[in-house]
Amino acid sequence: MADQPIARVLTESMQALAPVLWFFMESTMAKREGDPTICDLVYGNPHDMALPELVDTLQRWAVPQTKDWFAYKTNEQPARETAAATQSALVGTSFDPEDIFLTPGAFGALSVALRTVVDPGDEVLYLSPPWFFYESMIMVAAGRPVKVVLQPPTFELDVEAIKAAITPKTRAIIVNSPNNPSGRIYPASDLAALASVLSEASERNGRTIYMLSDESYRRILFDGNAFESPAKHYPSSLVIYTYGKTLLAPGQRIGYIALHPEIEHRDELRGGVFLSQVLGGFQFPNSVLQYAVPELEDLSVDIPQLQRRRDRLHDALSEMGYDINSPASTFYMLARSPLEDDVAFAEMLAEHDVFVLPGRIFELPGWFRISVTANDDMVERSLPGFEKALKQARG
């Protein structure tokens, strides 16, 4: 097997994911995950009971109404119509339900989209710091990942850096707004400038550069901030969305790909996405979740509560002496590590039962990420640990 291409791809992917694999499998967090005494500020997982409305909806749709209720399901029409209506309102142009493809969350949607548009050797741009699976997912899709670094502490969309990274081999770019991990929402002016760069490069190269617009956090907005879809500015877009973030139920894998109505090669992409769903391991959500989509569309986690936790952590840690960002969106906050070695500092925090995600995991050494989905009790219990670790780091 060592001589087979798939083995090489997996080996290269594992090398790219080495810090992630270490954290998931060998870190103190890996050994203590689920311990009720720790303050888990690592992932966007729920630490309170699920939304009652979500539970009621899933229970109701789990009751069979026909003999084929649990038969093979691909893209249920009511769910597609619901998603199309939402996309139409966001982008300002009418989406066809036939351009909505239901997937097991954004993870499945990205996998399907990459397999659809990327040929072997194609370059795919991604913005760093990223969600930590982008690079390896591009590699598994036989593409070549090209990193475009966004500079801290603002992590603004650097359109000139993106322009410089484009080559004749560029096939796609992943744009994640609102951004995980920075919490930044890219403004309309930057998105319009990016669209102009992508359009000009597509024409110059004689091949379309597709945008994969990862909008997983578009409804988790703080301080009255508004979200504008990158697809509103660039028609050659495949929009990626998941209900798991909005519902704070990441284990309920339901999301979709939405093809922009004016996307290049629309008919071919329709067939390609569906085929990729089937041959990629039947990448469709389970039937109950598909039935529930029209009701799930109107549900949301308590965003003001998340904002209060953000403010509590930001103010308390700033007062202690941490250099910390206040995100405009998402579940996450970024803070500078008081030690150059962010992994060492994360392990130092772990000594005080406080767990965060080291920046090295998402290509940002010297920083760490805090999740505000931790419950209120965890947030309060974490504060003495943050203070003790900071003093310990300062010697």
N, C-alpha and C positions, 0 to 999 in steps of 0.2 A: 504493500500500500504506500510505502514511502515515496515511490516514483510517480504516483498518480497526482494529477493536478489538484483534486479536491483535498488531498492530504497536505499539499504545499499551502493551499489557501487557508486551511484550518490552522496549520502551524504558524503562518504569518499572523493570522487573526489572534491566536493565543498570545503571541509575542506582543502585539499591540495592546492586548487586554491584560497584560501581566499585572499591572497595579490593581486593576479591578478584581481579577481572580484572587490575588493575595487578600484583598479586603474582604471579599465574600467568603473566603475559605479558611484564612489563617489568622486574621487580625483578632484582637481582643473582642471586637464587636461580633465577629463570626462565632466566637466561643460563648458569648453571653446573650446573643439575640434571643428575645423572648423572656429574659429575666425581668420580673416585675419590679425589681428594685432599681433598675437603671433608668436614666433619662435619655430616651431614644430620640435624638434630633437628626437622624441620618437620612431616612428615606421619606418619600411622600406617602407614607402609610397612615391609615386611620388609627387613632388611639382613643377614640370615643366610639360609642355604638353607632351603627349605620343609621342613615336617615330613615325614619319610620315610613315616609312616603315611598322610598325606594324598596323597602322590604314589602310593603303592601302591594306595590306594582308587580314585583317579581312573583310573589305568591299567587296573585290573581292570574297572571299569564302562564303560570306553571300548570294550571288545571287544563287538561286537554279538552278541546272543543270539537275536534274531528279525529278520525282514525289515523290521519297522517300528521298529527300535531307535532310529533317528534321525528318525522321522516327527514331525509336529507333536505337542507335548506341552503339556498345560495344568497340571493338578494331580495328579501321580501319587499313588495311594492309599497305598503304603507310607510315602512321605515325610509325607503328611498325618497318618497314624496315629502316626508317631514324634513329630511336632511336637505333636499333640494330647495325647499322653501326658506330654510335658514341661510343657506349659501347665497340664494338670490338676494336676500335682504342685506347680507354683509358686503357682498361684492357689487351690488347695484346692477346686476344683469341677470337674466332669467336662466337658471340651471335646469336642465332636463333630468328628471328622475333616472333616466337610463344612463346618466353619467355619474351616478352614485354607486359605489361598490363597497358593501359592508365588510368589515374586517375585524379580526380579534384585536381591537385597540389600535393605538398609533404604531406600536411595535410591528404588528402584522401589516399595517398599511404601508409603512416605510419599506419593509421587506418586499412586498408585492410591487410597489412603485419602482424601486430600484431595479428589480429583475425585469420590469417591463421596458424601461427606457435605456438601460445601460448595456452596451455590448462589451465583450472582453477588451480590456485596454483603455476603455473610455475613462476620462478624468471626471471626477465629481468633487466639486468644491464644498467644503463645510467650514463653518465659522467656529473659532476656538477662543474661549473655552466652550466645549460642546456638551451635549448629552453624551455620556461616555461610550455608547455603542455605535455612534455614527461611522467612525472610521472602519471598524471591523465589518459592519453591515455592507459598506461599500465594497470592501475586499471580497466578501463572500459572494456578492453579486458580480464578481469578476471585473470590477472597476478599480481605478487607481485613485485613492483618496488624496486630495490636495487641501492642505490646511491654510486658512486665512486667519491670522491672529488679530483679535480685537483687544485693544490696549486697556488695561485697568487704570484707574478705578471706574471709569465711565462705561467702558465696553460699547462705545458707539459703533454703529454700522459703518465700517471703513470701505466706502465704495471704490476709492482709488486703489486700495490694496486688492480688492476683488477684481477690479479691471486688470491689474498687473498680473494676477494669477491665471487669467484665462488664456488658453492656448487653442490651437486648431483641434486638439483632442478633447476639449471640454464638452461634456454632454449634459451636465446637470449641476445645480447648486441646491444645497439644503439650507433653507432660511427658517430659523426657529424664533418666531415672535408671537407672544412674549417669550423671552429667552430663559431657558434653564441652562446654566445656573445663575445668570446675572440678574434676572428679574426685570430686564430692560424691555420696553416696548419700542419698536423702531418707528419713528415718526414718518408721516406721509411724504415729507420732502426727501428723506433718505430713500424711501422705497421707490419713489418716482425716479430718482437719480439712478438707482440700481436697475430699474426696468429699462432705462435708456441704454445703460452699459450692456445689458444682456441682449437687448434687441440689436444694437449695433454689432456686437460680436457674433450673434447668430447669422446676421446677413453677411458679415465679412467672411465667416468660416463656411458658409453655405450649408449649415446644419443647425437645427434648433437646439438652443440650450434651454432645457426644461428647469423650471423652479419647482422643488418639492417644498411646499409651504407648510411647515410643521406648526400647527396652531393649537396644540394640546391644551395650552393654558389661557386661551383667549377670553374665557369668562371669569378667570380669577384676577380681578382688577381692584386695586386699592386707590384710595384718595380721590375717587371720582374719575380716575383715568379712563380714557376711551381707547379702544383697539381698532386698528384699521388693517384689513387683510392685505398682505403683499400681493395676493392674486387680483386685487382691485386695480393694480397698476401694471400687471404683466399677464397677458392672456395665456401664455404658454406655461400654465401652472397646474400642478396637481396638488390640491389642498388635502392635508392630513389632519384628521380630528379624532379625538377620543372622548367618550363620556366619562371615562374613569377618573379624570382629574376633577371635572366639574362636580361629580357625585362623591368624590373622595372614596372611591371604591375600585382601586386599580386591579383587583382580582376578578372583577366582572368585565371580561374582555370584549368591549363593544366600541367600534369606531368606524371610520369610513375614509375612502378616497373620493374626492370630488374633482372630476375633470372640468376645467373652465370651458364654457360653451364655445369660446373662440380659439381653443388650443389647436396648435398645429397637429395634423395627422389624427384628428379626433376619432375617426372610424377605426383606424388601425389600433389606436390606443384602447378603445373599448374592448376589442377582441383580445388584445395583449394582456390587459389587466385581468380579465376573467380567466384567461388561460393560466396566467401566473398564480391566481388564487387557487385554481384546481391543482396544478402540477406542483405548486409549492407546499403541498400538504393539506389541501382543502382549507384554505385560509378564509373561513367564514365564521362569524359568531354563532353560538348555539341558538337554536330556534327561539327559546324563551326570551332571550335578550333582544332578538330581532323584533318579536311581537311587541315588546315593551317600549321600543324607541319613541313612538309618538308621545308617550307619557313622560319618558325620561327627559325629553327635550326641555321640559319646563321645570325640572328639578335642579337644585343646586345646594352644595354645601354652604354653611353659614360663613360667608365671606367677611362680614364685619368682625366676626370672632377671630378669623385668621389675621385680620389687620390689627386687632388689639394685641394678639400675641406677637406679631411683628414689632409693634411699637414698644411693648414691654421689654422684649429682648434687646431691641436696638438701643433704647434709652439706658437700660441697666448696664449693658456691656460697654456702651460708650462712656458712661460714667466711671466704670472700672479702669478704662484706658485702652480698650480695644478699638481698632480702626475698622469700622463695619459699615457696609452699604445698607441703605434702606430701599428695598426693591419696590418697583411700581406694580409688580404683578408676580405671579407664580407662588409656589409654596416655600421659596428659599431665600436665604440671606447669605451674602458673602462677607467674610471677615479676614483680615490679614493675620497670619500666624505670627505670634511674637517670637517664634523660633524660625530660622531659615528652613529647617526640616519640618514641613507641615505634618508629615506622617508621625514623626516623633512627638510633636505637640498633641496630635489627636490621641496618641497612646497615653500621653500625660493626662489629658482630660479623662480618659477612660479609667485611670487610677482613682478618679473622684466620681466615678459612675456617670459621667457625661460623655455621650457619644455623638460625634459629628463626622462628616465626610471629608477626608483630606483632599486638598486641592490637586494633588498629583493624580488622583483618580480621574479628574476631568481636565487634565492638561494645564493646570494652573498652580504650579508649585509655589509655596509661600502663602497660600490662602487655605481657608476651609469653608465648607458650606453647612448651614444650619437649616433644618426643616421646621417650619412653623405649624406643621400638622401635629406635632407633639401636643398632648393635652395640657390644660392649664396647670395641673399638678406637676407634671414633668418640667414645664417651663420654670415654675417657682423653685422646684428642688434643684434645678440645674445651676441656678445663679451662684450659690456658694462654691460649687465645683469650678465654675468658670473663673471666679475670683482667686481661688487657691491655685489653680493651674497657671494663671497669669503671673502670680507672685513667684511660683516655683520656676517658671520659665525665665524670669528676670533675675533669678539667682538670689 
